[in-house]
Amino acid sequence: MQYDNGVPAHDIQGVVWTKSSASIGEGNCVEVARLEEGAVAVRNSRFPDGPALVYTASEAAAFLAGAKAGEFDHLVG
């Protein structure tokens, strides 16, 4: 099944939502799930029934590569 950006996260069925092990348990986490067609859904753990953003596998890979390279470190520091 293909999902559009902004789909209510609870409408995405049969996936496992995962958050970082670096999460400190205060509910301020980003959760991700791999969808059947290889896309990646992202949701805010504070609002698990809120909207999910859906990215292609290529978009998710590009973001992860940039994050691993430290390209976004300025956003949280």
All heavy atoms as a GROMACS GRO file, in nm:
protein
  561
    1MET      N    1   0.084  -0.117   0.000
    1MET     CA    2   0.000   0.000   0.000
    1MET      C    3   0.089   0.124   0.000
    1MET      O    4   0.190   0.128   0.067
    1MET     CB    5  -0.091  -0.002   0.122
    1MET     CG    6  -0.169   0.125   0.140
    1MET     SD    7  -0.287   0.112   0.274
    1MET     CE    8  -0.436   0.108   0.180
    2GLN      N    9   0.049   0.225  -0.073
    2GLN     CA   10   0.125   0.349  -0.079
    2GLN      C   11   0.054   0.455   0.005
    2GLN      O   12  -0.068   0.467   0.001
    2GLN     CB   13   0.137   0.397  -0.223
    2GLN     CG   14   0.232   0.512  -0.236
    2GLN     CD   15   0.287   0.523  -0.376
    2GLN    OE1   16   0.261   0.440  -0.461
    2GLN    NE2   17   0.363   0.626  -0.400
    3TYR      N   18   0.132   0.530   0.082
    3TYR     CA   19   0.078   0.633   0.170
    3TYR      C   20   0.125   0.770   0.126
    3TYR      O   21   0.238   0.787   0.081
    3TYR     CB   22   0.123   0.608   0.315
    3TYR     CG   23   0.071   0.480   0.373
    3TYR    CD1   24   0.148   0.366   0.375
    3TYR    CD2   25  -0.057   0.473   0.426
    3TYR    CE1   26   0.101   0.247   0.428
    3TYR    CE2   27  -0.106   0.356   0.480
    3TYR     CZ   28  -0.026   0.243   0.481
    3TYR     OH   29  -0.074   0.126   0.534
    4ASP      N   30   0.040   0.870   0.145
    4ASP     CA   31   0.074   1.008   0.113
    4ASP      C   32   0.129   1.078   0.237
    4ASP      O   33   0.097   1.040   0.351
    4ASP     CB   34  -0.050   1.084   0.065
    4ASP     CG   35  -0.102   1.032  -0.068
    4ASP    OD1   36  -0.018   0.997  -0.154
    4ASP    OD2   37  -0.224   1.028  -0.086
    5ASN      N   38   0.209   1.181   0.217
    5ASN     CA   39   0.256   1.262   0.329
    5ASN      C   40   0.137   1.317   0.406
    5ASN      O   41   0.037   1.357   0.347
    5ASN     CB   42   0.343   1.377   0.280
    5ASN     CG   43   0.486   1.337   0.266
    5ASN    OD1   44   0.539   1.264   0.348
    5ASN    ND2   45   0.550   1.385   0.162
    6GLY      N   46   0.151   1.320   0.537
    6GLY     CA   47   0.046   1.374   0.622
    6GLY      C   48  -0.061   1.275   0.659
    6GLY      O   49  -0.157   1.310   0.728
    7VAL      N   50  -0.046   1.150   0.617
    7VAL     CA   51  -0.144   1.048   0.653
    7VAL      C   52  -0.144   1.032   0.804
    7VAL      O   53  -0.038   1.038   0.868
    7VAL     CB   54  -0.111   0.914   0.583
    7VAL    CG1   55   0.022   0.857   0.628
    7VAL    CG2   56  -0.221   0.811   0.607
    8PRO      N   57  -0.260   1.016   0.870
    8PRO     CA   58  -0.259   0.989   1.013
    8PRO      C   59  -0.176   0.863   1.040
    8PRO      O   60  -0.196   0.760   0.976
    8PRO     CB   61  -0.406   0.968   1.048
    8PRO     CG   62  -0.480   1.045   0.942
    8PRO     CD   63  -0.396   1.028   0.817
    9ALA      N   64  -0.083   0.873   1.133
    9ALA     CA   65   0.008   0.761   1.160
    9ALA      C   66  -0.068   0.634   1.197
    9ALA      O   67  -0.025   0.524   1.163
    9ALA     CB   68   0.107   0.799   1.269
   10HIS      N   69  -0.183   0.649   1.263
   10HIS     CA   70  -0.258   0.528   1.302
   10HIS      C   71  -0.321   0.458   1.182
   10HIS      O   72  -0.364   0.344   1.192
   10HIS     CB   73  -0.364   0.559   1.409
   10HIS     CG   74  -0.466   0.661   1.367
   10HIS    ND1   75  -0.566   0.634   1.279
   10HIS    CD2   76  -0.480   0.790   1.402
   10HIS    CE1   77  -0.640   0.741   1.261
   10HIS    NE2   78  -0.589   0.838   1.335
   11ASP      N   79  -0.324   0.525   1.067
   11ASP     CA   80  -0.373   0.462   0.944
   11ASP      C   81  -0.269   0.370   0.881
   11ASP      O   82  -0.301   0.292   0.791
   11ASP     CB   83  -0.416   0.566   0.841
   11ASP     CG   84  -0.549   0.631   0.877
   11ASP    OD1   85  -0.614   0.588   0.974
   11ASP    OD2   86  -0.587   0.726   0.806
   12ILE      N   87  -0.146   0.381   0.924
   12ILE     CA   88  -0.039   0.296   0.871
   12ILE      C   89  -0.036   0.169   0.954
   12ILE      O   90   0.006   0.170   1.070
   12ILE     CB   91   0.097   0.368   0.874
   12ILE    CG1   92   0.090   0.497   0.792
   12ILE    CG2   93   0.206   0.275   0.823
   12ILE    CD1   94   0.215   0.581   0.798
   13GLN      N   95  -0.087   0.063   0.899
   13GLN     CA   96  -0.105  -0.062   0.971
   13GLN      C   97   0.007  -0.162   0.941
   13GLN      O   98   0.067  -0.160   0.835
   13GLN     CB   99  -0.239  -0.126   0.933
   13GLN     CG  100  -0.358  -0.037   0.961
   13GLN     CD  101  -0.383  -0.019   1.109
   13GLN    OE1  102  -0.378  -0.113   1.187
   13GLN    NE2  103  -0.406   0.105   1.149
   14GLY      N  104   0.033  -0.249   1.038
   14GLY     CA  105   0.125  -0.361   1.015
   14GLY      C  106   0.271  -0.324   1.009
   14GLY      O  107   0.349  -0.396   0.947
   15VAL      N  108   0.312  -0.211   1.070
   15VAL     CA  109   0.452  -0.172   1.071
   15VAL      C  110   0.501  -0.167   1.215
   15VAL      O  111   0.423  -0.162   1.309
   15VAL     CB  112   0.476  -0.034   1.004
   15VAL    CG1  113   0.434  -0.038   0.858
   15VAL    CG2  114   0.405   0.077   1.079
   16VAL      N  115   0.631  -0.168   1.229
   16VAL     CA  116   0.692  -0.154   1.361
   16VAL      C  117   0.756  -0.016   1.367
   16VAL      O  118   0.844   0.016   1.287
   16VAL     CB  119   0.800  -0.263   1.384
   16VAL    CG1  120   0.870  -0.241   1.516
   16VAL    CG2  121   0.737  -0.401   1.377
   17TRP      N  122   0.708   0.067   1.459
   17TRP     CA  123   0.766   0.199   1.480
   17TRP      C  124   0.886   0.185   1.572
   17TRP      O  125   0.881   0.119   1.675
   17TRP     CB  126   0.663   0.293   1.541
   17TRP     CG  127   0.553   0.327   1.445
   17TRP    CD1  128   0.430   0.268   1.437
   17TRP    CD2  129   0.557   0.427   1.344
   17TRP    NE1  130   0.357   0.325   1.336
   17TRP    CE2  131   0.432   0.424   1.278
   17TRP    CE3  132   0.652   0.519   1.303
   17TRP    CZ2  133   0.401   0.510   1.172
   17TRP    CZ3  134   0.621   0.605   1.198
   17TRP    CH2  135   0.497   0.600   1.133
   18THR      N  136   0.997   0.248   1.534
   18THR     CA  137   1.123   0.237   1.608
   18THR      C  138   1.173   0.377   1.642
   18THR      O  139   1.165   0.467   1.559
   18THR     CB  140   1.229   0.166   1.522
   18THR    OG1  141   1.177   0.041   1.479
   18THR    CG2  142   1.357   0.143   1.600
   19LYS      N  143   1.226   0.392   1.764
   19LYS     CA  144   1.290   0.518   1.799
   19LYS      C  145   1.432   0.490   1.842
   19LYS      O  146   1.469   0.377   1.876
   19LYS     CB  147   1.212   0.593   1.906
   19LYS     CG  148   1.193   0.522   2.036
   19LYS     CD  149   1.109   0.608   2.129
   19LYS     CE  150   1.036   0.525   2.230
   19LYS     NZ  151   0.944   0.604   2.309
   20SER      N  152   1.511   0.593   1.844
   20SER     CA  153   1.653   0.581   1.876
   20SER      C  154   1.676   0.529   2.017
   20SER      O  155   1.604   0.565   2.110
   20SER     CB  156   1.720   0.718   1.862
   20SER     OG  157   1.852   0.714   1.913
   21SER      N  158   1.778   0.449   2.032
   21SER     CA  159   1.817   0.403   2.166
   21SER      C  160   1.872   0.518   2.248
   21SER      O  161   1.884   0.508   2.370
   21SER     CB  162   1.920   0.290   2.157
   21SER     OG  163   2.037   0.336   2.092
   22ALA      N  164   1.903   0.630   2.184
   22ALA     CA  165   1.950   0.749   2.255
   22ALA      C  166   1.836   0.827   2.318
   22ALA      O  167   1.858   0.922   2.392
   22ALA     CB  168   2.028   0.840   2.160
   23SER      N  169   1.713   0.785   2.292
   23SER     CA  170   1.598   0.849   2.352
   23SER      C  171   1.605   0.835   2.504
   23SER      O  172   1.635   0.729   2.556
   23SER     CB  173   1.470   0.784   2.301
   23SER     OG  174   1.360   0.825   2.377
   24ILE      N  175   1.573   0.942   2.575
   24ILE     CA  176   1.581   0.937   2.721
   24ILE      C  177   1.446   0.915   2.787
   24ILE      O  178   1.430   0.934   2.906
   24ILE     CB  179   1.649   1.063   2.778
   24ILE    CG1  180   1.575   1.190   2.734
   24ILE    CG2  181   1.795   1.068   2.738
   24ILE    CD1  182   1.627   1.318   2.798
   25GLY      N  183   1.346   0.876   2.710
   25GLY     CA  184   1.219   0.836   2.766
   25GLY      C  185   1.126   0.948   2.808
   25GLY      O  186   1.031   0.926   2.882
   26GLU      N  187   1.148   1.068   2.760
   26GLU     CA  188   1.061   1.180   2.794
   26GLU      C  189   0.955   1.206   2.687
   26GLU      O  190   0.885   1.306   2.693
   26GLU     CB  191   1.144   1.305   2.820
   26GLU     CG  192   1.232   1.293   2.941
   26GLU     CD  193   1.313   1.418   2.969
   26GLU    OE1  194   1.288   1.522   2.906
   26GLU    OE2  195   1.402   1.410   3.054
   27GLY      N  196   0.946   1.119   2.590
   27GLY     CA  197   0.846   1.134   2.485
   27GLY      C  198   0.883   1.232   2.375
   27GLY      O  199   0.800   1.267   2.293
   28ASN      N  200   1.007   1.278   2.373
   28ASN     CA  201   1.051   1.373   2.272
   28ASN      C  202   1.132   1.302   2.165
   28ASN      O  203   1.249   1.329   2.146
   28ASN     CB  204   1.134   1.484   2.336
   28ASN     CG  205   1.054   1.563   2.435
   28ASN    OD1  206   0.938   1.589   2.413
   28ASN    ND2  207   1.116   1.600   2.545
   29CYS      N  208   1.068   1.211   2.095
   29CYS     CA  209   1.140   1.127   2.002
   29CYS      C  210   1.076   1.130   1.863
   29CYS      O  211   0.957   1.153   1.848
   29CYS     CB  212   1.138   0.982   2.050
   29CYS     SG  213   1.197   0.964   2.217
   30VAL      N  214   1.158   1.103   1.767
   30VAL     CA  215   1.112   1.078   1.631
   30VAL      C  216   1.108   0.927   1.615
   30VAL      O  217   1.201   0.858   1.655
   30VAL     CB  218   1.209   1.142   1.529
   30VAL    CG1  219   1.172   1.100   1.388
   30VAL    CG2  220   1.208   1.292   1.544
   31GLU      N  221   1.000   0.876   1.562
   31GLU     CA  222   0.988   0.732   1.537
   31GLU      C  223   0.980   0.709   1.387
   31GLU      O  224   0.922   0.789   1.314
   31GLU     CB  225   0.864   0.675   1.605
   31GLU     CG  226   0.870   0.687   1.756
   31GLU     CD  227   0.745   0.636   1.824
   31GLU    OE1  228   0.634   0.662   1.775
   31GLU    OE2  229   0.760   0.570   1.928
   32VAL      N  230   1.039   0.601   1.342
   32VAL     CA  231   1.041   0.567   1.200
   32VAL      C  232   0.988   0.426   1.178
   32VAL      O  233   0.997   0.341   1.268
   32VAL     CB  234   1.183   0.580   1.140
   32VAL    CG1  235   1.232   0.723   1.146
   32VAL    CG2  236   1.281   0.490   1.211
   33ALA      N  237   0.934   0.402   1.061
   33ALA     CA  238   0.885   0.270   1.025
   33ALA      C  239   0.912   0.247   0.877
   33ALA      O  240   0.892   0.337   0.795
   33ALA     CB  241   0.736   0.255   1.054
   34ARG      N  242   0.955   0.127   0.845
   34ARG     CA  243   0.975   0.090   0.704
   34ARG      C  244   0.843   0.037   0.650
   34ARG      O  245   0.781  -0.051   0.709
   34ARG     CB  246   1.083  -0.018   0.692
   34ARG     CG  247   1.118  -0.048   0.548
   34ARG     CD  248   1.240  -0.138   0.541
   34ARG     NE  249   1.298  -0.143   0.410
   34ARG     CZ  250   1.252  -0.217   0.310
   34ARG    NH1  251   1.146  -0.293   0.328
   34ARG    NH2  252   1.310  -0.217   0.193
   35LEU      N  253   0.800   0.092   0.538
   35LEU     CA  254   0.675   0.051   0.475
   35LEU      C  255   0.703  -0.059   0.374
   35LEU      O  256   0.816  -0.078   0.330
   35LEU     CB  257   0.608   0.172   0.409
   35LEU     CG  258   0.585   0.291   0.503
   35LEU    CD1  259   0.520   0.405   0.426
   35LEU    CD2  260   0.501   0.251   0.622
   36GLU      N  261   0.598  -0.131   0.336
   36GLU     CA  262   0.611  -0.246   0.247
   36GLU      C  263   0.687  -0.215   0.119
   36GLU      O  264   0.770  -0.292   0.076
   36GLU     CB  265   0.473  -0.301   0.210
   36GLU     CG  266   0.408  -0.379   0.320
   36GLU     CD  267   0.273  -0.436   0.275
   36GLU    OE1  268   0.244  -0.436   0.154
   36GLU    OE2  269   0.198  -0.479   0.362
   37GLU      N  270   0.658  -0.102   0.058
   37GLU     CA  271   0.719  -0.070  -0.072
   37GLU      C  272   0.859  -0.012  -0.058
   37GLU      O  273   0.918   0.032  -0.156
   37GLU     CB  274   0.629   0.024  -0.152
   37GLU     CG  275   0.614   0.163  -0.095
   37GLU     CD  276   0.514   0.177   0.020
   37GLU    OE1  277   0.450   0.078   0.057
   37GLU    OE2  278   0.504   0.288   0.072
   38GLY      N  279   0.914  -0.011   0.066
   38GLY     CA  280   1.050   0.038   0.088
   38GLY      C  281   1.056   0.182   0.136
   38GLY      O  282   1.162   0.230   0.172
   39ALA      N  283   0.944   0.251   0.133
   39ALA     CA  284   0.941   0.388   0.182
   39ALA      C  285   0.959   0.388   0.333
   39ALA      O  286   0.952   0.284   0.399
   39ALA     CB  287   0.809   0.455   0.143
   40VAL      N  288   0.984   0.507   0.388
   40VAL     CA  289   1.004   0.523   0.532
   40VAL      C  290   0.905   0.627   0.583
   40VAL      O  291   0.896   0.737   0.528
   40VAL     CB  292   1.148   0.567   0.562
   40VAL    CG1  293   1.167   0.593   0.710
   40VAL    CG2  294   1.248   0.462   0.513
   41ALA      N  295   0.832   0.591   0.687
   41ALA     CA  296   0.739   0.684   0.751
   41ALA      C  297   0.804   0.738   0.878
   41ALA      O  298   0.876   0.666   0.948
   41ALA     CB  299   0.607   0.615   0.785
   42VAL      N  300   0.778   0.865   0.909
   42VAL     CA  301   0.834   0.931   1.026
   42VAL      C  302   0.718   0.996   1.103
   42VAL      O  303   0.632   1.062   1.042
   42VAL     CB  304   0.936   1.040   0.984
   42VAL    CG1  305   0.994   1.110   1.106
   42VAL    CG2  306   1.047   0.980   0.899
   43ARG      N  307   0.718   0.978   1.236
   43ARG     CA  308   0.615   1.042   1.318
   43ARG      C  309   0.677   1.096   1.447
   43ARG      O  310   0.786   1.057   1.487
   43ARG     CB  311   0.501   0.947   1.352
   43ARG     CG  312   0.538   0.839   1.452
   43ARG     CD  313   0.419   0.749   1.484
   43ARG     NE  314   0.456   0.648   1.583
   43ARG     CZ  315   0.376   0.552   1.625
   43ARG    NH1  316   0.254   0.543   1.575
   43ARG    NH2  317   0.417   0.465   1.714
   44ASN      N  318   0.606   1.183   1.513
   44ASN     CA  319   0.646   1.240   1.641
   44ASN      C  320   0.590   1.150   1.752
   44ASN      O  321   0.470   1.127   1.758
   44ASN     CB  322   0.587   1.381   1.653
   44ASN     CG  323   0.630   1.453   1.778
   44ASN    OD1  324   0.651   1.394   1.883
   44ASN    ND2  325   0.642   1.584   1.767
   45SER      N  326   0.676   1.102   1.840
   45SER     CA  327   0.630   1.008   1.943
   45SER      C  328   0.533   1.073   2.042
   45SER      O  329   0.454   1.003   2.104
   45SER     CB  330   0.749   0.949   2.019
   45SER     OG  331   0.815   1.048   2.096
   46ARG      N  332   0.537   1.205   2.055
   46ARG     CA  333   0.442   1.272   2.145
   46ARG      C  334   0.301   1.272   2.087
   46ARG      O  335   0.204   1.288   2.161
   46ARG     CB  336   0.486   1.416   2.172
   46ARG     CG  337   0.607   1.424   2.263
   46ARG     CD  338   0.650   1.568   2.284
   46ARG     NE  339   0.704   1.618   2.158
   46ARG     CZ  340   0.694   1.743   2.115
   46ARG    NH1  341   0.631   1.833   2.185
   46ARG    NH2  342   0.748   1.778   2.000
   47PHE      N  343   0.290   1.256   1.956
   47PHE     CA  344   0.161   1.256   1.888
   47PHE      C  345   0.153   1.135   1.795
   47PHE      O  346   0.150   1.149   1.672
   47PHE     CB  347   0.142   1.385   1.808
   47PHE     CG  348   0.163   1.509   1.890
   47PHE    CD1  349   0.278   1.584   1.876
   47PHE    CD2  350   0.068   1.549   1.983
   47PHE    CE1  351   0.298   1.698   1.952
   47PHE    CE2  352   0.087   1.662   2.060
   47PHE     CZ  353   0.203   1.737   2.046
   48PRO      N  354   0.149   1.013   1.851
   48PRO     CA  355   0.155   0.893   1.768
   48PRO      C  356   0.038   0.877   1.671
   48PRO      O  357   0.049   0.803   1.573
   48PRO     CB  358   0.160   0.779   1.868
   48PRO     CG  359   0.103   0.835   1.993
   48PRO     CD  360   0.138   0.981   1.993
   49ASP      N  361  -0.072   0.945   1.695
   49ASP     CA  362  -0.184   0.939   1.602
   49ASP      C  363  -0.187   1.057   1.507
   49ASP      O  364  -0.275   1.069   1.423
   49ASP     CB  365  -0.317   0.931   1.678
   49ASP     CG  366  -0.335   0.798   1.750
   49ASP    OD1  367  -0.279   0.698   1.702
   49ASP    OD2  368  -0.403   0.796   1.853
   50GLY      N  369  -0.089   1.146   1.521
   50GLY     CA  370  -0.080   1.263   1.434
   50GLY      C  371  -0.031   1.224   1.296
   50GLY      O  372  -0.021   1.105   1.261
   51PRO      N  373   0.004   1.322   1.216
   51PRO     CA  374   0.047   1.294   1.078
   51PRO      C  375   0.183   1.228   1.072
   51PRO      O  376   0.268   1.249   1.157
   51PRO     CB  377   0.052   1.433   1.014
   51PRO     CG  378   0.074   1.526   1.129
   51PRO     CD  379   0.004   1.465   1.247
   52ALA      N  380   0.200   1.147   0.970
   52ALA     CA  381   0.329   1.085   0.941
   52ALA      C  382   0.379   1.140   0.808
   52ALA      O  383   0.301   1.158   0.714
   52ALA     CB  384   0.316   0.933   0.932
   53LEU      N  385   0.506   1.171   0.804
   53LEU     CA  386   0.568   1.208   0.678
   53LEU      C  387   0.623   1.082   0.614
   53LEU      O  388   0.679   0.996   0.684
   53LEU     CB  389   0.680   1.310   0.701
   53LEU     CG  390   0.634   1.443   0.759
   53LEU    CD1  391   0.754   1.533   0.785
   53LEU    CD2  392   0.536   1.512   0.665
   54VAL      N  393   0.608   1.069   0.485
   54VAL     CA  394   0.649   0.948   0.414
   54VAL      C  395   0.754   0.987   0.310
   54VAL      O  396   0.733   1.076   0.229
   54VAL     CB  397   0.529   0.880   0.346
   54VAL    CG1  398   0.573   0.756   0.270
   54VAL    CG2  399   0.423   0.845   0.450
   55TYR      N  400   0.869   0.919   0.318
   55TYR     CA  401   0.981   0.945   0.229
   55TYR      C  402   1.014   0.820   0.149
   55TYR      O  403   0.998   0.709   0.199
   55TYR     CB  404   1.105   0.987   0.310
   55TYR     CG  405   1.083   1.114   0.387
   55TYR    CD1  406   1.043   1.111   0.519
   55TYR    CD2  407   1.100   1.238   0.325
   55TYR    CE1  408   1.020   1.229   0.590
   55TYR    CE2  409   1.078   1.355   0.394
   55TYR     CZ  410   1.038   1.350   0.526
   55TYR     OH  411   1.015   1.466   0.595
   56THR      N  412   1.063   0.841   0.027
   56THR     CA  413   1.110   0.727  -0.051
   56THR      C  414   1.237   0.673   0.015
   56THR      O  415   1.301   0.741   0.096
   56THR     CB  416   1.144   0.768  -0.196
   56THR    OG1  417   1.256   0.858  -0.193
   56THR    CG2  418   1.025   0.833  -0.266
   57ALA      N  419   1.274   0.552  -0.021
   57ALA     CA  420   1.397   0.493   0.032
   57ALA      C  421   1.518   0.580  -0.003
   57ALA      O  422   1.608   0.599   0.079
   57ALA     CB  423   1.415   0.350  -0.020
   58SER      N  424   1.520   0.636  -0.123
   58SER     CA  425   1.631   0.722  -0.165
   58SER      C  426   1.638   0.850  -0.083
   58SER      O  427   1.746   0.896  -0.044
   58SER     CB  428   1.618   0.758  -0.313
   58SER     OG  429   1.630   0.643  -0.392
   59GLU      N  430   1.523   0.910  -0.055
   59GLU     CA  431   1.520   1.031   0.028
   59GLU      C  432   1.569   1.001   0.169
   59GLU      O  433   1.648   1.076   0.226
   59GLU     CB  434   1.379   1.089   0.033
   59GLU     CG  435   1.332   1.147  -0.097
   59GLU     CD  436   1.184   1.175  -0.100
   59GLU    OE1  437   1.105   1.110  -0.028
   59GLU    OE2  438   1.144   1.264  -0.179
   60ALA      N  439   1.523   0.890   0.226
   60ALA     CA  440   1.564   0.852   0.361
   60ALA      C  441   1.714   0.823   0.365
   60ALA      O  442   1.784   0.864   0.459
   60ALA     CB  443   1.484   0.732   0.409
   61ALA      N  444   1.766   0.755   0.264
   61ALA     CA  445   1.909   0.724   0.259
   61ALA      C  446   1.992   0.851   0.250
   61ALA      O  447   2.097   0.863   0.316
   61ALA     CB  448   1.939   0.631   0.141
   62ALA      N  449   1.948   0.949   0.171
   62ALA     CA  450   2.021   1.075   0.158
   62ALA      C  451   2.021   1.150   0.291
   62ALA      O  452   2.124   1.204   0.332
   62ALA     CB  453   1.959   1.161   0.048
   63PHE      N  454   1.909   1.151   0.359
   63PHE     CA  455   1.904   1.219   0.489
   63PHE      C  456   1.995   1.149   0.590
   63PHE      O  457   2.071   1.215   0.662
   63PHE     CB  458   1.761   1.223   0.544
   63PHE     CG  459   1.756   1.283   0.681
   63PHE    CD1  460   1.763   1.420   0.699
   63PHE    CD2  461   1.749   1.202   0.794
   63PHE    CE1  462   1.764   1.476   0.826
   63PHE    CE2  463   1.750   1.257   0.921
   63PHE     CZ  464   1.757   1.394   0.938
   64LEU      N  465   1.988   1.017   0.597
   64LEU     CA  466   2.073   0.944   0.692
   64LEU      C  467   2.221   0.965   0.664
   64LEU      O  468   2.301   0.980   0.757
   64LEU     CB  469   2.039   0.795   0.691
   64LEU     CG  470   1.905   0.759   0.754
   64LEU    CD1  471   1.875   0.611   0.732
   64LEU    CD2  472   1.903   0.793   0.901
   65ALA      N  473   2.258   0.968   0.538
   65ALA     CA  474   2.398   0.992   0.503
   65ALA      C  475   2.442   1.130   0.552
   65ALA      O  476   2.551   1.146   0.608
   65ALA     CB  477   2.420   0.978   0.353
   66GLY      N  478   2.356   1.230   0.532
   66GLY     CA  479   2.388   1.364   0.579
   66GLY      C  480   2.395   1.371   0.730
   66GLY      O  481   2.484   1.437   0.787
   67ALA      N  482   2.304   1.302   0.800
   67ALA     CA  483   2.305   1.302   0.946
   67ALA      C  484   2.432   1.235   0.998
   67ALA      O  485   2.496   1.285   1.092
   67ALA     CB  486   2.182   1.231   0.999
   68LYS      N  487   2.469   1.124   0.938
   68LYS     CA  488   2.592   1.055   0.979
   68LYS      C  489   2.715   1.140   0.956
   68LYS      O  490   2.813   1.130   1.029
   68LYS     CB  491   2.605   0.922   0.905
   68LYS     CG  492   2.504   0.818   0.950
   68LYS     CD  493   2.516   0.691   0.867
   68LYS     CE  494   2.410   0.590   0.906
   68LYS     NZ  495   2.420   0.468   0.822
   69ALA      N  496   2.712   1.226   0.856
   69ALA     CA  497   2.825   1.313   0.824
   69ALA      C  498   2.825   1.441   0.907
   69ALA      O  499   2.914   1.523   0.894
   69ALA     CB  500   2.823   1.348   0.675
   70GLY      N  501   2.722   1.457   0.992
   70GLY     CA  502   2.717   1.573   1.080
   70GLY      C  503   2.659   1.699   1.016
   70GLY      O  504   2.668   1.807   1.073
   71GLU      N  505   2.597   1.687   0.899
   71GLU     CA  506   2.546   1.803   0.827
   71GLU      C  507   2.434   1.877   0.899
   71GLU      O  508   2.408   1.993   0.869
   71GLU     CB  509   2.499   1.762   0.688
   71GLU     CG  510   2.612   1.714   0.599
   71GLU     CD  511   2.563   1.664   0.464
   71GLU    OE1  512   2.445   1.685   0.429
   71GLU    OE2  513   2.645   1.603   0.393
   72PHE      N  514   2.368   1.812   0.994
   72PHE     CA  515   2.254   1.875   1.061
   72PHE      C  516   2.280   1.901   1.209
   72PHE      O  517   2.190   1.942   1.282
   72PHE     CB  518   2.129   1.785   1.046
   72PHE     CG  519   2.104   1.745   0.903
   72PHE    CD1  520   2.117   1.613   0.864
   72PHE    CD2  521   2.073   1.838   0.806
   72PHE    CE1  522   2.097   1.574   0.733
   72PHE    CE2  523   2.053   1.801   0.674
   72PHE     CZ  524   2.064   1.668   0.637
   73ASP      N  525   2.401   1.882   1.252
   73ASP     CA  526   2.435   1.899   1.394
   73ASP      C  527   2.403   2.040   1.444
   73ASP      O  528   2.367   2.058   1.559
   73ASP     CB  529   2.582   1.868   1.418
   73ASP     CG  530   2.617   1.721   1.405
   73ASP    OD1  531   2.525   1.638   1.387
   73ASP    OD2  532   2.736   1.688   1.414
   74HIS      N  533   2.413   2.138   1.357
   74HIS     CA  534   2.385   2.278   1.398
   74HIS      C  535   2.240   2.300   1.438
   74HIS      O  536   2.208   2.398   1.504
   74HIS     CB  537   2.424   2.374   1.284
   74HIS     CG  538   2.335   2.361   1.165
   74HIS    ND1  539   2.346   2.258   1.074
   74HIS    CD2  540   2.233   2.438   1.122
   74HIS    CE1  541   2.253   2.272   0.980
   74HIS    NE2  542   2.184   2.382   1.007
   75LEU      N  543   2.152   2.210   1.402
   75LEU     CA  544   2.010   2.226   1.434
   75LEU      C  545   1.978   2.201   1.581
   75LEU      O  546   1.878   2.250   1.631
   75LEU     CB  547   1.925   2.133   1.346
   75LEU     CG  548   1.931   2.159   1.197
   75LEU    CD1  549   1.857   2.051   1.121
   75LEU    CD2  550   1.874   2.297   1.164
   76VAL      N  551   2.061   2.126   1.649
   76VAL     CA  552   2.031   2.089   1.788
   76VAL      C  553   2.141   2.130   1.885
   76VAL      O  554   2.139   2.092   2.000
   76VAL     CB  555   2.005   1.937   1.802
   76VAL    CG1  556   1.877   1.899   1.729
   76VAL    CG2  557   2.122   1.856   1.752
   77GLY      N  558   2.236   2.203   1.842
   77GLY     CA  559   2.346   2.237   1.930
   77GLY      C  560   2.360   2.381   1.945
   77GLY      O  561   2.372   2.461   2.019
   0.00000   0.00000   0.00000
